[in-house]
Amino acid sequence: MTTPNNEELMTQLGVTAQQAAELVEYFEGVRAGIGDNMGIEYGTNANGQYMKFPGGGLICTIVSVTSNDDAQSKWTFPHQFIEQPTVTHTARSNTLENYSVNIFNSFTSATLGVDFNVSDSSLNRHSIGVGFTAIGRYKNV
C-alpha cells in the first residue's frame, strides 16, 4: 500500500494548493473551537485522523488510501474501536467506470482496520485512491 504525497493527493481530489491550504486552516479552526470547548479530542497519525467524543463515540477518517491492483489493501484505523465500526468509503477515479469497493473484515480484529480492494464489473482489480470513514465507539460510558 502506498500513501500519495500532497501533490498526488491534491490531483486525485481535484483541488488546488490554495484550496487545500484553506481547508486545512478551516479544520484547524474547527478543531481548536470544538476541542477546547466541548471535550472532543482530535488526533492524527500516519493512518489518518480521528475525533473522540466524551460519550465514547469515535470517528476515524483518511482522505485517500491507494488500493493495490494485485492484492488486498489495508486501512489500519488511526485509533482502535471497542467494537466493529460502521465503515463507509468514497473512491475517486476519473477513468474507471462501474467499479466497486469491496471491504473485508480479515484483520485479526474488526476493531483495528479493514481490508479492501477495488474491482470493475469484470472483477479485475484496480489501483485508485479510496477515502474511508469509520464510526463507532472507543469506550463505553
Disulfide bonds with the S-S distance in Angstrom:
none
